Amino acid sequence: MTRKSTCSNSDGLVMGYGTTESERNLGAVTTLEGGNVKTARLSVNSKSTFGASGAKISIPANSLIKTVYMKVGTAWVGGTSLAFGDAGSTGGWVTATQGATASLTLNTPIPALGAYAYTATEGQLPPKVYAAATDLYITAVGTFTAGTADIYVEYV
């Protein structure tokens, strides 16, 4: 039965069965605060809505991004790649090359290496600061049939 399937008990209580579409399609964002650093977590799965109008993390104005990484829960199957970024660069944090299906395997952490990321090889690159409130989102290429991941963004 799906959530659309319902029945009523003798008291008139209507009960639904199964999951709803919205539970499968929207990512959840959790913001954990510890000191000055905030961590936002976006949880997505193969049924999530991707792209700028889909699952996203909203970063407040004047935020300095310290770290971004994706942790794959279950392996992704069926699509080509996942990327994480903003309107200026959909792969600005986690590139499509990093998020290729072959890399999206069970319990794999994927650190951001996109153009915005601060890496040891780019020692002079300043951290990314968003002067205005900005949405960060995940983009999928292809149609995935399985997979889960959490994207973490640490910022001050």
CYANA upper distance limits for C-alpha pairs under 8 A (distance plus 0.5 A):
  1 MET  CA      5 SER  CA      6.17
  1 MET  CA     17 TYR  CA      6.29
  1 MET  CA     18 GLY  CA      6.43
  2 THR  CA     16 GLY  CA      8.13
  2 THR  CA     17 TYR  CA      5.88
  2 THR  CA     18 GLY  CA      4.95
  2 THR  CA     19 THR  CA      6.83
  2 THR  CA     20 THR  CA      7.90
  3 ARG  CA     16 GLY  CA      5.53
  3 ARG  CA     17 TYR  CA      5.03
  3 ARG  CA     18 GLY  CA      5.19
  3 ARG  CA     19 THR  CA      5.95
  3 ARG  CA     20 THR  CA      5.93
  4 LYS  CA     16 GLY  CA      7.15
  4 LYS  CA     17 TYR  CA      7.70
  4 LYS  CA     20 THR  CA      8.38
  5 SER  CA     16 GLY  CA      6.34
  5 SER  CA     17 TYR  CA      6.36
  6 THR  CA     14 VAL  CA      6.96
  6 THR  CA     15 MET  CA      5.84
  6 THR  CA     16 GLY  CA      4.92
  6 THR  CA     17 TYR  CA      6.83
  7 CYS  CA     14 VAL  CA      6.17
  7 CYS  CA     15 MET  CA      6.04
  7 CYS  CA     16 GLY  CA      7.38
  8 SER  CA     12 GLY  CA      5.97
  8 SER  CA     13 LEU  CA      5.78
  8 SER  CA     14 VAL  CA      4.88
  8 SER  CA     15 MET  CA      6.66
  9 ASN  CA     13 LEU  CA      6.00
  9 ASN  CA     14 VAL  CA      7.31
  9 ASN  CA     15 MET  CA      8.45
 19 THR  CA     23 GLU  CA      7.14
 19 THR  CA     24 ARG  CA      8.02
 20 THR  CA     24 ARG  CA      7.37
 21 GLU  CA     25 ASN  CA      6.64
 22 SER  CA     26 LEU  CA      6.45
 24 ARG  CA     45 ASN  CA      8.09
 24 ARG  CA     47 LYS  CA      6.23
 24 ARG  CA     48 SER  CA      6.57
 25 ASN  CA     45 ASN  CA      8.41
 25 ASN  CA     47 LYS  CA      5.84
 25 ASN  CA     48 SER  CA      4.30
 25 ASN  CA     49 THR  CA      5.72
 26 LEU  CA     44 VAL  CA      7.78
 26 LEU  CA     48 SER  CA      5.84
 26 LEU  CA     49 THR  CA      6.59
 26 LEU  CA     54 GLY  CA      7.57
 26 LEU  CA     55 ALA  CA      6.06
 27 GLY  CA     42 LEU  CA      6.40
 27 GLY  CA     43 SER  CA      5.48
 27 GLY  CA     44 VAL  CA      5.34
 27 GLY  CA     45 ASN  CA      8.21
 27 GLY  CA     48 SER  CA      6.89
 27 GLY  CA     49 THR  CA      8.36
 27 GLY  CA     55 ALA  CA      5.40
 27 GLY  CA     56 LYS  CA      7.71
 28 ALA  CA     41 ARG  CA      7.99
 28 ALA  CA     42 LEU  CA      5.90
 28 ALA  CA     43 SER  CA      5.73
 28 ALA  CA     44 VAL  CA      7.84
 28 ALA  CA     55 ALA  CA      8.12
 29 VAL  CA     40 ALA  CA      6.81
 29 VAL  CA     41 ARG  CA      5.62
 29 VAL  CA     42 LEU  CA      5.08
 29 VAL  CA     43 SER  CA      7.23
 29 VAL  CA     56 LYS  CA      8.22
 29 VAL  CA     57 ILE  CA      7.07
 30 THR  CA     39 THR  CA      8.32
 30 THR  CA     40 ALA  CA      5.91
 30 THR  CA     41 ARG  CA      5.57
 30 THR  CA     42 LEU  CA      7.39
 31 THR  CA     38 LYS  CA      7.08
 31 THR  CA     39 THR  CA      5.92
 31 THR  CA     40 ALA  CA      4.81
 31 THR  CA     41 ARG  CA      6.96
 32 LEU  CA     38 LYS  CA      6.25
 32 LEU  CA     39 THR  CA      5.64
 32 LEU  CA     40 ALA  CA      6.96
 33 GLU  CA     37 VAL  CA      6.94
 33 GLU  CA     38 LYS  CA      5.19
 33 GLU  CA     39 THR  CA      7.03
 34 GLY  CA     38 LYS  CA      6.82
 36 ASN  CA    156 VAL  CA      6.36
 37 VAL  CA    154 GLU  CA      7.02
 37 VAL  CA    155 TYR  CA      6.12
 37 VAL  CA    156 VAL  CA      5.38
 38 LYS  CA    154 GLU  CA      6.10
 38 LYS  CA    155 TYR  CA      5.89
 38 LYS  CA    156 VAL  CA      6.63
 39 THR  CA    152 TYR  CA      7.05
 39 THR  CA    153 VAL  CA      6.01
 39 THR  CA    154 GLU  CA      4.87
 39 THR  CA    155 TYR  CA      6.97
 40 ALA  CA     57 ILE  CA      7.48
 40 ALA  CA    152 TYR  CA      6.20
 40 ALA  CA    153 VAL  CA      5.71
 40 ALA  CA    154 GLU  CA      7.02
 41 ARG  CA     57 ILE  CA      8.13
 41 ARG  CA    150 ASP  CA      6.84
 41 ARG  CA    151 ILE  CA      6.01
 41 ARG  CA    152 TYR  CA      5.10
 41 ARG  CA    153 VAL  CA      7.06
 42 LEU  CA     55 ALA  CA      8.06
 42 LEU  CA     56 LYS  CA      7.38
 42 LEU  CA     57 ILE  CA      7.02
 42 LEU  CA    150 ASP  CA      5.94
 42 LEU  CA    151 ILE  CA      5.57
 42 LEU  CA    152 TYR  CA      7.10
 43 SER  CA    148 THR  CA      7.97
 43 SER  CA    149 ALA  CA      6.39
 43 SER  CA    150 ASP  CA      4.91
 43 SER  CA    151 ILE  CA      7.02
 44 VAL  CA     48 SER  CA      6.24
 44 VAL  CA     55 ALA  CA      7.94
 44 VAL  CA    148 THR  CA      6.24
 44 VAL  CA    149 ALA  CA      6.00
 44 VAL  CA    150 ASP  CA      6.83
 45 ASN  CA    146 ALA  CA      7.72
 45 ASN  CA    147 GLY  CA      5.94
 45 ASN  CA    148 THR  CA      4.65
 45 ASN  CA    149 ALA  CA      6.84
 46 SER  CA     76 TRP  CA      7.83
 46 SER  CA    144 PHE  CA      5.81
 46 SER  CA    145 THR  CA      6.23
 46 SER  CA    146 ALA  CA      5.57
 46 SER  CA    147 GLY  CA      5.69
 46 SER  CA    148 THR  CA      6.98
 47 LYS  CA    144 PHE  CA      8.16
 47 LYS  CA    145 THR  CA      8.02
 47 LYS  CA    146 ALA  CA      8.42
 48 SER  CA     54 GLY  CA      8.07
 48 SER  CA     55 ALA  CA      7.49
 49 THR  CA     53 SER  CA      8.23
 49 THR  CA     54 GLY  CA      5.11
 49 THR  CA     55 ALA  CA      6.44
 50 PHE  CA     54 GLY  CA      5.13
 50 PHE  CA     55 ALA  CA      6.45
 50 PHE  CA    137 TYR  CA      7.96
 50 PHE  CA    138 ILE  CA      6.34
 50 PHE  CA    139 THR  CA      5.78
 50 PHE  CA    140 ALA  CA      6.68
 51 GLY  CA     55 ALA  CA      7.84
 51 GLY  CA    137 TYR  CA      6.76
 51 GLY  CA    138 ILE  CA      6.34
 51 GLY  CA    139 THR  CA      5.23
 51 GLY  CA    140 ALA  CA      7.75
 52 ALA  CA     56 LYS  CA      8.00
 52 ALA  CA     86 ASP  CA      8.37
 52 ALA  CA     87 ALA  CA      7.82
 52 ALA  CA    135 ASP  CA      8.38
 52 ALA  CA    136 LEU  CA      8.50
 52 ALA  CA    137 TYR  CA      6.58
 52 ALA  CA    138 ILE  CA      8.27
 52 ALA  CA    139 THR  CA      8.31
 54 GLY  CA    137 TYR  CA      7.86
 55 ALA  CA    137 TYR  CA      6.78
 55 ALA  CA    138 ILE  CA      7.57
 56 LYS  CA    135 ASP  CA      6.70
 56 LYS  CA    136 LEU  CA      6.01
 56 LYS  CA    137 TYR  CA      4.88
 56 LYS  CA    138 ILE  CA      7.47
 57 ILE  CA    135 ASP  CA      6.12
 57 ILE  CA    136 LEU  CA      5.62
 57 ILE  CA    137 TYR  CA      6.84
 58 SER  CA    133 ALA  CA      7.56
 58 SER  CA    134 THR  CA      6.25
 58 SER  CA    135 ASP  CA      4.89
 58 SER  CA    136 LEU  CA      6.76
 59 ILE  CA     63 SER  CA      7.27
 59 ILE  CA    130 TYR  CA      8.34
 59 ILE  CA    133 ALA  CA      6.07
 59 ILE  CA    134 THR  CA      5.68
 59 ILE  CA    135 ASP  CA      6.56
 59 ILE  CA    136 LEU  CA      7.82
 60 PRO  CA    130 TYR  CA      8.37
 60 PRO  CA    132 ALA  CA      7.48
 60 PRO  CA    133 ALA  CA      4.86
 60 PRO  CA    134 THR  CA      7.07
 61 ALA  CA    130 TYR  CA      6.55
 61 ALA  CA    131 ALA  CA      5.64
 61 ALA  CA    132 ALA  CA      4.66
 61 ALA  CA    133 ALA  CA      4.53
 61 ALA  CA    134 THR  CA      7.66
 62 ASN  CA    129 VAL  CA      6.93
 62 ASN  CA    130 TYR  CA      5.90
 62 ASN  CA    131 ALA  CA      4.90
 62 ASN  CA    132 ALA  CA      6.77
 62 ASN  CA    133 ALA  CA      7.95
 63 SER  CA    129 VAL  CA      6.08
 63 SER  CA    130 TYR  CA      5.86
 63 SER  CA    131 ALA  CA      7.37
 63 SER  CA    155 TYR  CA      6.70
 63 SER  CA    156 VAL  CA      6.12
 64 LEU  CA    127 PRO  CA      7.25
 64 LEU  CA    128 LYS  CA      6.35
 64 LEU  CA    129 VAL  CA      4.81
 64 LEU  CA    130 TYR  CA      7.00
 64 LEU  CA    155 TYR  CA      5.90
 64 LEU  CA    156 VAL  CA      5.86
 65 ILE  CA    127 PRO  CA      7.02
 65 ILE  CA    128 LYS  CA      6.08
 65 ILE  CA    129 VAL  CA      6.74
 65 ILE  CA    130 TYR  CA      8.49
 65 ILE  CA    153 VAL  CA      7.66
 65 ILE  CA    154 GLU  CA      6.56
 65 ILE  CA    155 TYR  CA      4.83
 65 ILE  CA    156 VAL  CA      7.23
 66 LYS  CA    127 PRO  CA      7.37
 66 LYS  CA    128 LYS  CA      8.36
 66 LYS  CA    153 VAL  CA      8.16
 66 LYS  CA    154 GLU  CA      5.93
 66 LYS  CA    155 TYR  CA      5.71
 66 LYS  CA    156 VAL  CA      7.92
 67 THR  CA    112 ALA  CA      8.05
 67 THR  CA    117 ALA  CA      8.22
 67 THR  CA    152 TYR  CA      8.34
 67 THR  CA    153 VAL  CA      6.38
 67 THR  CA    154 GLU  CA      5.60
 67 THR  CA    155 TYR  CA      7.63
 68 VAL  CA     93 TRP  CA      7.28
 68 VAL  CA     94 VAL  CA      8.42
 68 VAL  CA    111 PRO  CA      7.00
 68 VAL  CA    112 ALA  CA      5.97
 68 VAL  CA    117 ALA  CA      8.30
 68 VAL  CA    151 ILE  CA      7.80
 68 VAL  CA    152 TYR  CA      6.09
 68 VAL  CA    153 VAL  CA      5.08
 68 VAL  CA    154 GLU  CA      6.88
 69 TYR  CA     94 VAL  CA      7.84
 69 TYR  CA    109 PRO  CA      7.49
 69 TYR  CA    110 ILE  CA      6.05
 69 TYR  CA    111 PRO  CA      4.82
 69 TYR  CA    112 ALA  CA      5.77
 69 TYR  CA    151 ILE  CA      6.32
 69 TYR  CA    152 TYR  CA      5.94
 69 TYR  CA    153 VAL  CA      7.39
 70 MET  CA     94 VAL  CA      8.29
 70 MET  CA    109 PRO  CA      6.24
 70 MET  CA    110 ILE  CA      5.49
 70 MET  CA    111 PRO  CA      6.91
 70 MET  CA    112 ALA  CA      8.20
 70 MET  CA    149 ALA  CA      7.20
 70 MET  CA    150 ASP  CA      6.20
 70 MET  CA    151 ILE  CA      4.80
 70 MET  CA    152 TYR  CA      6.72
 71 LYS  CA    107 ASN  CA      7.04
 71 LYS  CA    108 THR  CA      6.15
 71 LYS  CA    109 PRO  CA      4.72
 71 LYS  CA    110 ILE  CA      6.54
 71 LYS  CA    149 ALA  CA      6.02
 71 LYS  CA    150 ASP  CA      5.78
 71 LYS  CA    151 ILE  CA      6.85
 72 VAL  CA    104 LEU  CA      6.67
 72 VAL  CA    105 THR  CA      6.98
 72 VAL  CA    106 LEU  CA      6.49
 72 VAL  CA    107 ASN  CA      5.63
 72 VAL  CA    108 THR  CA      5.57
 72 VAL  CA    109 PRO  CA      6.73
 72 VAL  CA    110 ILE  CA      8.35
 72 VAL  CA    147 GLY  CA      8.31
 72 VAL  CA    148 THR  CA      6.54
 72 VAL  CA    149 ALA  CA      4.72
 72 VAL  CA    150 ASP  CA      7.00
 73 GLY  CA    105 THR  CA      8.35
 73 GLY  CA    106 LEU  CA      6.09
 73 GLY  CA    107 ASN  CA      5.52
 73 GLY  CA    108 THR  CA      7.82
 73 GLY  CA    147 GLY  CA      7.72
 73 GLY  CA    148 THR  CA      5.59
 73 GLY  CA    149 ALA  CA      5.61
 73 GLY  CA    150 ASP  CA      7.89
 74 THR  CA    105 THR  CA      7.05
 74 THR  CA    106 LEU  CA      5.18
 74 THR  CA    107 ASN  CA      7.18
 74 THR  CA    146 ALA  CA      8.30
 74 THR  CA    147 GLY  CA      5.51
 74 THR  CA    148 THR  CA      5.66
 74 THR  CA    149 ALA  CA      7.69
 75 ALA  CA    104 LEU  CA      6.09
 75 ALA  CA    105 THR  CA      4.72
 75 ALA  CA    106 LEU  CA      5.30
 75 ALA  CA    107 ASN  CA      8.50
 75 ALA  CA    146 ALA  CA      7.51
 75 ALA  CA    147 GLY  CA      5.44
 75 ALA  CA    148 THR  CA      7.47
 76 TRP  CA    101 THR  CA      6.78
 76 TRP  CA    104 LEU  CA      6.10
 76 TRP  CA    105 THR  CA      7.09
 76 TRP  CA    144 PHE  CA      7.25
 76 TRP  CA    145 THR  CA      7.96
 76 TRP  CA    146 ALA  CA      5.72
 76 TRP  CA    147 GLY  CA      4.38
 76 TRP  CA    148 THR  CA      7.41
 77 VAL  CA    101 THR  CA      7.43
 77 VAL  CA    144 PHE  CA      6.05
 77 VAL  CA    145 THR  CA      6.17
 77 VAL  CA    146 ALA  CA      5.65
 77 VAL  CA    147 GLY  CA      6.94
 78 GLY  CA    101 THR  CA      8.49
 78 GLY  CA    142 GLY  CA      7.67
 78 GLY  CA    143 THR  CA      6.36
 78 GLY  CA    144 PHE  CA      4.92
 78 GLY  CA    145 THR  CA      6.02
 78 GLY  CA    146 ALA  CA      7.80
 79 GLY  CA    101 THR  CA      7.22
 79 GLY  CA    140 ALA  CA      8.03
 79 GLY  CA    141 VAL  CA      6.61
 79 GLY  CA    142 GLY  CA      4.60
 79 GLY  CA    143 THR  CA      5.13
 79 GLY  CA    144 PHE  CA      4.94
 79 GLY  CA    145 THR  CA      8.11
 80 THR  CA    100 ALA  CA      6.49
 80 THR  CA    101 THR  CA      5.98
 80 THR  CA    140 ALA  CA      8.13
 80 THR  CA    141 VAL  CA      5.86
 80 THR  CA    142 GLY  CA      5.79
 80 THR  CA    143 THR  CA      8.27
 81 SER  CA     96 ALA  CA      6.01
 81 SER  CA     97 THR  CA      7.86
 81 SER  CA     99 GLY  CA      5.64
 81 SER  CA    100 ALA  CA      4.71
 81 SER  CA    101 THR  CA      5.78
 81 SER  CA    140 ALA  CA      6.34
 81 SER  CA    141 VAL  CA      5.75
 81 SER  CA    142 GLY  CA      7.71
 82 LEU  CA     95 THR  CA      8.12
 82 LEU  CA     96 ALA  CA      6.03
 82 LEU  CA     99 GLY  CA      5.26
 82 LEU  CA    100 ALA  CA      7.00
 82 LEU  CA    101 THR  CA      8.20
 82 LEU  CA    138 ILE  CA      7.22
 82 LEU  CA    139 THR  CA      6.09
 82 LEU  CA    140 ALA  CA      5.07
 82 LEU  CA    141 VAL  CA      6.93
 83 ALA  CA     90 THR  CA      6.92
 83 ALA  CA     91 GLY  CA      5.48
 83 ALA  CA     93 TRP  CA      8.22
 83 ALA  CA     94 VAL  CA      5.76
 83 ALA  CA     95 THR  CA      5.48
 83 ALA  CA     96 ALA  CA      5.17
 83 ALA  CA     98 GLN  CA      8.23
 83 ALA  CA     99 GLY  CA      6.36
 83 ALA  CA    138 ILE  CA      6.09
 83 ALA  CA    139 THR  CA      5.68
 83 ALA  CA    140 ALA  CA      7.10
 84 PHE  CA     90 THR  CA      6.32
 84 PHE  CA     91 GLY  CA      5.56
 84 PHE  CA     92 GLY  CA      7.17
 84 PHE  CA     93 TRP  CA      6.08
 84 PHE  CA     94 VAL  CA      5.35
 84 PHE  CA     95 THR  CA      7.15
 84 PHE  CA    136 LEU  CA      7.61
 84 PHE  CA    137 TYR  CA      6.19
 84 PHE  CA    138 ILE  CA      4.90
 84 PHE  CA    139 THR  CA      6.75
 85 GLY  CA     89 SER  CA      6.19
 85 GLY  CA     90 THR  CA      4.74
 85 GLY  CA     91 GLY  CA      5.27
 85 GLY  CA     92 GLY  CA      5.10
 85 GLY  CA     93 TRP  CA      5.66
 85 GLY  CA     94 VAL  CA      7.26
 85 GLY  CA    136 LEU  CA      5.94
 85 GLY  CA    137 TYR  CA      6.26
 85 GLY  CA    138 ILE  CA      7.12
 86 ASP  CA     90 THR  CA      5.71
 86 ASP  CA     91 GLY  CA      8.09
 86 ASP  CA     92 GLY  CA      7.32
 86 ASP  CA    134 THR  CA      8.06
 86 ASP  CA    135 ASP  CA      6.79
 86 ASP  CA    136 LEU  CA      5.22
 86 ASP  CA    137 TYR  CA      6.62
 87 ALA  CA    135 ASP  CA      8.34
 87 ALA  CA    136 LEU  CA      8.29
 88 GLY  CA     92 GLY  CA      8.24
 90 THR  CA     95 THR  CA      8.36
 90 THR  CA    137 TYR  CA      8.13
 90 THR  CA    138 ILE  CA      7.97
 90 THR  CA    139 THR  CA      7.27
 91 GLY  CA     95 THR  CA      4.75
 91 GLY  CA     96 ALA  CA      6.76
 91 GLY  CA    114 GLY  CA      6.67
 91 GLY  CA    115 ALA  CA      8.37
 92 GLY  CA    114 GLY  CA      5.23
 92 GLY  CA    115 ALA  CA      5.63
 92 GLY  CA    116 TYR  CA      5.82
 92 GLY  CA    117 ALA  CA      8.02
 93 TRP  CA    112 ALA  CA      5.50
 93 TRP  CA    113 LEU  CA      6.68
 93 TRP  CA    114 GLY  CA      4.92
 93 TRP  CA    115 ALA  CA      7.12
 93 TRP  CA    116 TYR  CA      6.19
 93 TRP  CA    117 ALA  CA      6.36
 94 VAL  CA     98 GLN  CA      6.88
 94 VAL  CA     99 GLY  CA      7.43
 94 VAL  CA    110 ILE  CA      8.29
 94 VAL  CA    111 PRO  CA      7.73
 94 VAL  CA    112 ALA  CA      5.16
 94 VAL  CA    113 LEU  CA      6.44
 94 VAL  CA    114 GLY  CA      5.81
 95 THR  CA     99 GLY  CA      6.70
 95 THR  CA    112 ALA  CA      8.08
 95 THR  CA    113 LEU  CA      7.46
 95 THR  CA    114 GLY  CA      5.91
 96 ALA  CA    100 ALA  CA      6.38
 98 GLN  CA    103 SER  CA      7.35
 98 GLN  CA    110 ILE  CA      7.74
 98 GLN  CA    113 LEU  CA      8.35
 99 GLY  CA    103 SER  CA      6.58
 99 GLY  CA    104 LEU  CA      6.85
 99 GLY  CA    110 ILE  CA      8.35
100 ALA  CA    104 LEU  CA      7.09
101 THR  CA    105 THR  CA      8.21
103 SER  CA    108 THR  CA      8.18
104 LEU  CA    108 THR  CA      7.28
112 ALA  CA    117 ALA  CA      6.33
113 LEU  CA    117 ALA  CA      5.85
113 LEU  CA    118 TYR  CA      8.08
113 LEU  CA    119 THR  CA      7.50
116 TYR  CA    127 PRO  CA      8.11
116 TYR  CA    128 LYS  CA      6.63
117 ALA  CA    127 PRO  CA      7.90
117 ALA  CA    128 LYS  CA      8.04
118 TYR  CA    122 GLU  CA      7.02
118 TYR  CA    123 GLY  CA      7.79
118 TYR  CA    125 LEU  CA      6.71
118 TYR  CA    126 PRO  CA      7.63
118 TYR  CA    127 PRO  CA      6.70
119 THR  CA    123 GLY  CA      6.97
130 TYR  CA    134 THR  CA      7.32
